[in-house]
Amino acid sequence: MTLVLLDTNVYLRLAKRVRPLLGVPFSDNNYVITILKDVVDEVHRSNKLTFYNPWFDAKELVTERLAKQVRLSGDEKNRLNAAQSVLHNLPKGDLRYLKDGRSPPGMTDCRVLAFSQIRSAVIVTDDLGMHLLASDVEITVWHGYELLSNMRSSGMISDVLIREIYEALENNDDMTKSWKVAKHTIFADIFGDTATT
């Protein structure tokens, strides 16, 4: 089994529509999607995130998260805290993390990335700062659309659901540049190979 750990934004982009999302093995690689409790805490700390995602605390989702989120031993928590601190300090003073309006990964972002240094995992994030930091320290990371593609090829989700997810992202003005490109490359058989707008 290989854990696929979602950051906060990818979880919010998918959890409302992909049911169940967490704890379901898929693909020949036996991937299993999960999140850290820190992702839940990050949403609850943010008035903006809770306002724009009123479905987040629906009973079904809370139950799924409690049953399927990662459990860490005391030793793992200590190692995770240390790795998180190191990752959080690495980008300081590095102008690459400020390019194109970016900001360096925050504490929860770094904790998600650090997890892969504690246990074998693929990290899924659309945050370009997290991708840069992951590249610097050789952590395997996917964009959210890459996760969708893997779930699709294993039959976990349908083309109809991919259309619904894209429609929701567009309606919510939550479409990243990488998702826009993937729409007409990776998912060209669904949407066509050129943008129509």
Backbone as CSV, one residue per row, in Angstrom:
resi,resn,N_x,N_y,N_z,CA_x,CA_y,CA_z,C_x,C_y,C_z
1,MET,0.841,-1.192,0.000,0.000,0.000,0.000,0.880,1.247,0.000
2,THR,0.522,2.226,-0.832,1.195,3.522,-0.862,0.184,4.595,-0.495
3,LEU,0.482,5.342,0.556,-0.416,6.423,0.953,-0.307,7.577,-0.031
4,VAL,-1.451,8.189,-0.317,-1.534,9.389,-1.146,-2.112,10.464,-0.235
5,LEU,-1.259,11.385,0.175,-1.627,12.368,1.199,-2.013,13.694,0.552
6,LEU,-3.239,14.144,0.804,-3.742,15.374,0.199,-3.463,16.573,1.085
7,ASP,-3.115,17.695,0.446,-3.053,18.934,1.208,-4.462,19.502,1.315
8,THR,-4.601,20.611,2.000,-5.923,21.160,2.303,-6.707,21.504,1.044
9,ASN,-6.076,22.210,0.106,-6.817,22.658,-1.080,-7.261,21.505,-1.975
10,VAL,-6.411,20.507,-2.146,-6.812,19.368,-2.974,-7.952,18.614,-2.292
11,TYR,-7.861,18.451,-0.977,-8.964,17.792,-0.274,-10.266,18.561,-0.495
12,LEU,-10.215,19.880,-0.366,-11.421,20.692,-0.538,-11.937,20.637,-1.975
13,ARG,-11.058,20.484,-2.944,-11.495,20.414,-4.348,-12.186,19.093,-4.670
14,LEU,-11.854,18.036,-3.929,-12.356,16.711,-4.302,-13.376,16.102,-3.343
15,ALA,-13.264,16.382,-2.066,-14.026,15.623,-1.059,-15.532,15.762,-1.187
16,LYS,-16.006,16.889,-1.676,-17.449,17.082,-1.795,-18.059,16.180,-2.861
17,ARG,-17.272,15.836,-3.881,-17.824,15.100,-5.026,-17.359,13.654,-5.145
18,VAL,-16.150,13.351,-4.692,-15.654,11.978,-4.772,-15.981,11.287,-3.453
19,ARG,-16.982,10.426,-3.495,-17.435,9.742,-2.272,-17.483,8.249,-2.494
20,PRO,-16.863,7.445,-1.654,-15.900,7.869,-0.632,-14.566,8.240,-1.281
21,LEU,-13.808,9.087,-0.603,-12.514,9.530,-1.114,-11.365,8.895,-0.341
22,LEU,-11.498,8.858,0.965,-10.400,8.412,1.820,-10.470,6.907,2.079
23,GLY,-9.289,6.290,2.117,-9.198,4.898,2.529,-9.584,3.860,1.499
24,VAL,-9.845,4.275,0.259,-10.260,3.329,-0.786,-9.051,2.999,-1.668
25,PRO,-8.581,1.739,-1.657,-7.434,1.390,-2.500,-7.795,1.491,-3.985
26,PHE,-6.850,1.971,-4.791,-7.064,2.022,-6.240,-5.746,1.852,-6.962
27,SER,-5.836,1.433,-8.203,-4.734,1.196,-9.143,-3.926,-0.040,-8.748
28,ASP,-3.110,-0.478,-9.683,-2.239,-1.632,-9.439,-1.197,-1.336,-8.369
29,ASN,-0.960,-0.045,-8.112,0.005,0.350,-7.086,-0.597,0.356,-5.681
30,ASN,-1.877,0.017,-5.592,-2.571,-0.030,-4.301,-2.433,1.297,-3.537
31,TYR,-2.745,2.400,-4.236,-2.754,3.713,-3.606,-3.956,3.822,-2.669
32,VAL,-3.767,4.521,-1.555,-4.860,4.789,-0.621,-4.780,6.261,-0.226
33,ILE,-5.847,7.006,-0.487,-5.882,8.443,-0.207,-6.186,8.684,1.266
34,THR,-5.468,9.634,1.847,-5.694,9.996,3.238,-5.336,11.471,3.460
35,ILE,-5.593,11.952,4.665,-5.205,13.313,5.052,-4.676,13.274,6.483
36,LEU,-4.010,14.341,6.862,-3.590,14.525,8.246,-4.659,15.326,8.993
37,LYS,-4.718,15.152,10.292,-5.637,15.937,11.116,-5.345,17.436,10.956
38,ASP,-4.096,17.764,10.650,-3.703,19.167,10.471,-4.504,19.847,9.364
39,VAL,-4.905,19.092,8.347,-5.713,19.646,7.257,-7.080,20.061,7.790
40,VAL,-7.673,19.201,8.597,-8.966,19.519,9.215,-8.826,20.756,10.102
41,ASP,-7.776,20.780,10.902,-7.544,21.922,11.800,-7.345,23.214,11.015
42,GLU,-6.643,23.133,9.874,-6.403,24.325,9.062,-7.724,24.901,8.541
43,VAL,-8.627,24.033,8.115,-9.932,24.505,7.646,-10.697,25.160,8.796
44,HIS,-10.701,24.511,9.949,-11.450,25.042,11.094,-10.881,26.363,11.611
45,ARG,-9.584,26.593,11.411,-8.970,27.862,11.847,-9.267,29.014,10.894
46,SER,-9.704,28.700,9.678,-9.879,29.728,8.648,-11.359,30.045,8.423
47,ASN,-11.747,31.261,8.767,-13.135,31.684,8.515,-13.454,31.628,7.022
48,LYS,-12.482,31.981,6.200,-12.688,31.976,4.750,-12.966,30.561,4.251
49,LEU,-12.126,29.605,4.665,-12.309,28.228,4.202,-13.618,27.625,4.697
50,THR,-13.977,27.902,5.942,-15.242,27.353,6.452,-16.436,28.023,5.773
51,PHE,-16.317,29.304,5.451,-17.414,30.008,4.779,-17.637,29.456,3.376
52,TYR,-16.547,29.257,2.629,-16.670,28.793,1.243,-16.879,27.279,1.113
53,ASN,-16.744,26.568,2.211,-16.924,25.113,2.183,-17.870,24.683,3.306
54,PRO,-19.124,25.130,3.272,-20.048,24.829,4.373,-20.346,23.335,4.514
55,TRP,-20.086,22.564,3.486,-20.298,21.117,3.494,-19.235,20.368,4.281
56,PHE,-18.138,21.036,4.639,-16.959,20.382,5.200,-17.271,19.535,6.435
57,ASP,-18.157,20.010,7.283,-18.457,19.289,8.519,-19.732,18.458,8.434
58,ALA,-20.117,18.082,7.214,-21.233,17.147,7.056,-20.867,15.840,7.763
59,LYS,-21.854,15.241,8.415,-21.607,14.055,9.242,-20.865,12.956,8.491
60,GLU,-21.267,12.697,7.257,-20.645,11.638,6.456,-19.146,11.889,6.259
61,LEU,-18.788,13.148,6.004,-17.383,13.484,5.773,-16.575,13.444,7.067
62,VAL,-17.167,13.941,8.141,-16.482,13.897,9.440,-16.201,12.445,9.822
63,THR,-17.193,11.586,9.650,-17.037,10.165,9.971,-15.938,9.533,9.124
64,GLU,-15.941,9.847,7.817,-14.911,9.304,6.926,-13.526,9.775,7.351
65,ARG,-13.384,11.064,7.646,-12.070,11.591,8.049,-11.585,10.951,9.344
66,LEU,-12.471,10.821,10.318,-12.071,10.232,11.598,-11.649,8.774,11.430
67,ALA,-12.330,8.068,10.551,-12.024,6.654,10.351,-10.769,6.438,9.514
68,LYS,-10.490,7.346,8.618,-9.443,7.093,7.614,-8.220,7.993,7.700
69,GLN,-8.220,8.995,8.591,-7.043,9.854,8.632,-5.872,9.110,9.267
70,VAL,-4.686,9.575,8.995,-3.458,8.930,9.432,-3.325,9.003,10.952
71,ARG,-2.954,7.881,11.540,-2.639,7.823,12.970,-1.122,7.699,13.106
72,LEU,-0.544,8.509,13.966,0.903,8.526,14.138,1.280,8.095,15.554
73,SER,2.368,7.342,15.671,2.892,6.991,16.988,3.585,8.222,17.576
74,GLY,3.907,8.153,18.845,4.613,9.261,19.497,5.932,9.561,18.827
75,ASP,6.682,8.510,18.495,7.965,8.688,17.825,7.784,9.327,16.455
76,GLU,6.770,8.870,15.712,6.505,9.452,14.391,6.132,10.926,14.512
77,LYS,5.347,11.281,15.511,4.978,12.690,15.713,6.209,13.538,15.977
78,ASN,7.126,13.026,16.804,8.357,13.772,17.086,9.196,13.954,15.826
79,ARG,9.330,12.882,15.051,10.097,12.961,13.807,9.412,13.888,12.804
80,LEU,8.081,13.838,12.764,7.333,14.706,11.857,7.504,16.169,12.244
81,ASN,7.455,16.462,13.546,7.651,17.839,14.013,9.026,18.370,13.601
82,ALA,10.048,17.530,13.758,11.414,17.950,13.406,11.528,18.187,11.902
83,ALA,10.992,17.256,11.097,11.065,17.406,9.634,10.276,18.613,9.171
84,GLN,9.118,18.858,9.788,8.294,20.018,9.447,9.072,21.309,9.699
85,SER,9.742,21.390,10.826,10.508,22.585,11.173,11.632,22.832,10.176
86,VAL,12.338,21.781,9.796,13.422,21.919,8.813,12.874,22.416,7.477
87,LEU,11.793,21.793,7.010,11.207,22.192,5.723,10.691,23.622,5.761
88,HIS,10.115,24.026,6.879,9.574,25.384,6.989,10.674,26.435,6.925
89,ASN,11.863,26.090,7.402,12.973,27.049,7.408,13.759,27.080,6.097
90,LEU,13.689,26.021,5.297,14.481,25.956,4.064,14.227,27.114,3.090
91,PRO,12.973,27.507,2.835,12.745,28.550,1.823,13.101,29.970,2.265
92,LYS,13.397,30.187,3.539,13.639,31.548,4.034,14.785,32.196,3.272
93,GLY,14.503,33.360,2.719,15.504,34.111,1.965,15.676,33.656,0.524
94,ASP,14.949,32.625,0.118,15.059,32.101,-1.251,13.990,32.777,-2.121
95,LEU,14.434,33.648,-3.017,13.506,34.441,-3.818,12.666,33.614,-4.786
96,ARG,13.069,32.379,-5.071,12.268,31.531,-5.954,10.861,31.307,-5.381
97,TYR,10.776,31.329,-4.057,9.487,31.068,-3.410,8.563,32.283,-3.432
98,LEU,9.067,33.408,-3.878,8.259,34.631,-3.959,7.910,34.991,-5.397
99,LYS,8.416,34.208,-6.340,8.206,34.478,-7.767,6.731,34.340,-8.139
100,ASP,6.273,35.210,-9.024,4.902,35.158,-9.558,3.830,35.191,-8.468
101,GLY,4.077,35.976,-7.426,3.066,36.141,-6.380,2.950,34.975,-5.408
102,ARG,3.871,34.032,-5.486,3.852,32.895,-4.567,4.246,33.332,-3.169
103,SER,3.995,32.450,-2.209,4.539,32.618,-0.870,5.103,31.268,-0.446
104,PRO,6.092,31.274,0.445,6.672,29.994,0.878,5.610,29.124,1.552
105,PRO,5.763,27.811,1.494,4.803,26.918,2.140,4.661,27.223,3.633
106,GLY,3.419,27.188,4.106,3.138,27.427,5.516,3.407,26.187,6.353
107,MET,3.115,26.287,7.650,3.416,25.185,8.563,2.642,23.913,8.217
108,THR,1.344,24.038,7.894,0.582,22.837,7.552,1.105,22.239,6.253
109,ASP,1.430,23.093,5.273,2.011,22.612,4.013,3.285,21.817,4.279
110,CYS,4.135,22.362,5.130,5.409,21.700,5.425,5.186,20.401,6.193
111,ARG,4.157,20.369,7.016,3.855,19.127,7.750,3.396,18.039,6.775
112,VAL,2.577,18.428,5.807,2.126,17.470,4.796,3.328,16.934,4.013
113,LEU,4.214,17.829,3.580,5.409,17.391,2.856,6.315,16.528,3.736
114,ALA,6.464,16.927,4.986,7.346,16.198,5.904,6.870,14.772,6.129
115,PHE,5.576,14.551,6.006,5.035,13.209,6.237,5.729,12.172,5.362
116,SER,6.059,12.549,4.123,6.685,11.588,3.212,8.106,11.248,3.640
117,GLN,8.660,12.017,4.571,9.980,11.683,5.097,9.873,10.757,6.310
118,ILE,8.644,10.580,6.798,8.379,9.695,7.932,7.849,8.345,7.444
119,ARG,6.936,8.402,6.484,6.357,7.195,5.884,6.350,7.367,4.370
120,SER,6.362,6.268,3.670,6.309,6.322,2.207,4.947,6.863,1.771
121,ALA,4.967,7.940,1.004,3.711,8.560,0.566,3.949,9.428,-0.649
122,VAL,2.896,9.575,-1.449,2.862,10.556,-2.526,2.070,11.737,-1.992
123,ILE,2.615,12.929,-2.109,1.930,14.134,-1.643,1.189,14.743,-2.830
124,VAL,-0.055,15.183,-2.593,-0.839,15.795,-3.667,-1.166,17.229,-3.268
125,THR,-0.703,18.155,-4.095,-0.922,19.581,-3.853,-0.892,20.326,-5.181
126,ASP,-1.634,21.410,-5.252,-1.569,22.289,-6.417,-0.769,23.553,-6.103
127,ASP,-0.233,23.629,-4.910,0.548,24.773,-4.453,1.942,24.705,-5.080
128,LEU,2.259,25.675,-5.932,3.538,25.640,-6.645,4.733,25.810,-5.715
129,GLY,4.543,26.535,-4.618,5.607,26.645,-3.616,5.914,25.299,-2.986
130,MET,4.865,24.510,-2.731,5.068,23.164,-2.186,5.756,22.270,-3.213
131,HIS,5.402,22.429,-4.493,6.068,21.649,-5.538,7.554,21.992,-5.600
132,LEU,7.874,23.272,-5.476,9.271,23.696,-5.519,10.043,23.121,-4.337
133,LEU,9.473,23.231,-3.148,10.140,22.699,-1.959,10.287,21.177,-2.054
134,ALA,9.251,20.502,-2.537,9.315,19.045,-2.712,10.439,18.665,-3.672
135,SER,10.577,19.429,-4.751,11.642,19.171,-5.718,13.014,19.374,-5.076
136,ASP,13.144,20.416,-4.267,14.423,20.704,-3.612,14.871,19.580,-2.685
137,VAL,13.914,18.895,-2.058,14.268,17.853,-1.079,13.888,16.448,-1.559
138,GLU,13.546,16.337,-2.847,13.274,15.052,-3.496,12.103,14.295,-2.856
139,ILE,10.982,14.986,-2.724,9.739,14.379,-2.254,8.836,14.189,-3.469
140,THR,8.222,13.008,-3.585,7.314,12.733,-4.700,6.019,13.512,-4.496
141,VAL,5.655,14.290,-5.506,4.466,15.145,-5.385,3.703,15.143,-6.705
142,TRP,2.375,15.125,-6.592,1.485,15.217,-7.751,0.641,16.470,-7.634
143,HIS,0.170,16.952,-8.783,-0.910,17.937,-8.807,-2.222,17.185,-8.603
144,GLY,-3.260,17.916,-8.224,-4.575,17.305,-8.043,-5.088,16.636,-9.297
145,TYR,-4.833,17.246,-10.471,-5.315,16.644,-11.712,-4.607,15.321,-11.998
146,GLU,-3.354,15.161,-11.538,-2.655,13.885,-11.710,-3.308,12.791,-10.869
147,LEU,-3.744,13.155,-9.680,-4.494,12.209,-8.858,-5.785,11.813,-9.567
148,LEU,-6.511,12.798,-10.102,-7.737,12.499,-10.846,-7.463,11.531,-11.993
149,SER,-6.392,11.770,-12.720,-6.043,10.923,-13.854,-5.777,9.488,-13.402
150,ASN,-5.060,9.337,-12.300,-4.787,8.000,-11.766,-6.060,7.323,-11.272
151,MET,-6.938,8.076,-10.642,-8.200,7.506,-10.169,-9.068,7.107,-11.358
152,ARG,-9.033,7.912,-12.409,-9.814,7.607,-13.611,-9.319,6.337,-14.287
153,SER,-7.995,6.225,-14.448,-7.448,5.057,-15.150,-7.688,3.760,-14.387
154,SER,-7.895,3.856,-13.078,-8.170,2.654,-12.286,-9.668,2.385,-12.154
155,GLY,-10.504,3.270,-12.725,-11.949,3.084,-12.671,-12.596,3.585,-11.396
156,MET,-11.849,4.320,-10.564,-12.408,4.827,-9.307,-13.382,5.977,-9.550
157,ILE,-13.117,6.764,-10.599,-14.016,7.867,-10.936,-14.312,7.834,-12.431
158,SER,-15.413,8.451,-12.798,-15.864,8.448,-14.192,-15.538,9.759,-14.892
159,ASP,-15.665,9.755,-16.209,-15.506,10.984,-16.987,-16.562,12.016,-16.597
160,VAL,-17.752,11.539,-16.282,-18.837,12.445,-15.864,-18.436,13.179,-14.591
161,LEU,-17.840,12.456,-13.638,-17.425,13.083,-12.388,-16.293,14.081,-12.626
162,ILE,-15.386,13.760,-13.527,-14.306,14.706,-13.850,-14.902,15.994,-14.421
163,ARG,-15.894,15.864,-15.282,-16.575,17.048,-15.817,-17.198,17.867,-14.688
164,GLU,-17.851,17.188,-13.741,-18.495,17.880,-12.614,-17.467,18.606,-11.752
165,ILE,-16.325,17.975,-11.521,-15.268,18.601,-10.715,-14.738,19.848,-11.422
166,TYR,-14.480,19.733,-12.717,-13.994,20.889,-13.473,-15.037,22.010,-13.483
167,GLU,-16.284,21.655,-13.651,-17.349,22.661,-13.660,-17.408,23.389,-12.321
168,ALA,-17.285,22.642,-11.232,-17.310,23.260,-9.903,-16.110,24.187,-9.707
169,LEU,-14.929,23.753,-10.143,-13.737,24.598,-10.012,-13.904,25.894,-10.803
170,GLU,-14.470,25.789,-12.008,-14.692,26.986,-12.824,-15.736,27.889,-12.185
171,ASN,-16.829,27.319,-11.705,-17.884,28.116,-11.065,-17.403,28.815,-9.807
172,ASN,-16.480,28.157,-9.086,-15.959,28.721,-7.834,-14.710,29.568,-8.044
173,ASP,-14.339,29.799,-9.301,-13.135,30.562,-9.635,-11.917,29.978,-8.912
174,ASP,-11.822,28.644,-8.936,-10.776,27.919,-8.213,-9.894,27.127,-9.176
175,MET,-9.886,27.515,-10.430,-9.150,26.790,-11.462,-7.712,27.305,-11.537
176,THR,-6.750,26.444,-11.199,-5.349,26.841,-11.310,-4.894,26.707,-12.758
177,LYS,-3.768,27.333,-13.061,-3.225,27.271,-14.420,-2.940,25.825,-14.816
178,SER,-2.384,25.054,-13.887,-2.044,23.659,-14.218,-3.294,22.825,-14.503
179,TRP,-4.389,23.087,-13.772,-5.649,22.371,-14.040,-6.200,22.763,-15.412
180,LYS,-6.049,24.040,-15.782,-6.524,24.500,-17.093,-5.770,23.784,-18.214
181,VAL,-4.461,23.666,-18.063,-3.655,22.983,-19.077,-4.044,21.504,-19.152
182,ALA,-4.199,20.874,-17.995,-4.543,19.440,-17.954,-5.896,19.172,-18.600
183,LYS,-6.802,20.142,-18.508,-8.145,19.963,-19.081,-8.065,19.623,-20.559
184,HIS,-7.109,20.241,-21.271,-7.020,20.060,-22.725,-5.793,19.254,-23.156
185,THR,-5.130,18.606,-22.182,-4.023,17.699,-22.505,-4.341,16.322,-21.932
186,ILE,-4.211,16.178,-20.622,-4.482,14.889,-19.972,-5.925,14.443,-20.179
187,PHE,-6.852,15.397,-20.123,-8.271,15.068,-20.262,-8.842,15.517,-21.608
188,ALA,-7.970,15.561,-22.619,-8.399,16.026,-23.949,-9.509,15.154,-24.528
189,ASP,-9.525,13.870,-24.197,-10.583,13.000,-24.728,-11.951,13.316,-24.115
190,ILE,-11.946,14.031,-23.000,-13.200,14.460,-22.369,-13.586,15.856,-22.835
191,PHE,-12.613,16.780,-22.840,-12.907,18.194,-23.087,-12.466,18.698,-24.458
192,GLY,-11.695,17.931,-25.192,-11.112,18.425,-26.437,-9.698,18.906,-26.167
193,ASP,-8.908,19.036,-27.232,-7.492,19.361,-27.030,-7.150,20.840,-27.146
194,THR,-8.133,21.684,-27.303,-7.862,23.122,-27.295,-8.909,23.823,-26.457
195,ALA,-8.476,24.877,-25.809,-9.422,25.656,-24.980,-10.463,26.307,-25.893
196,THR,-11.698,26.329,-25.441,-12.780,26.923,-26.259,-13.109,28.344,-25.814
197,THR,-12.447,28.792,-24.734,-12.731,30.162,-24.270,-11.561,31.057,-24.482
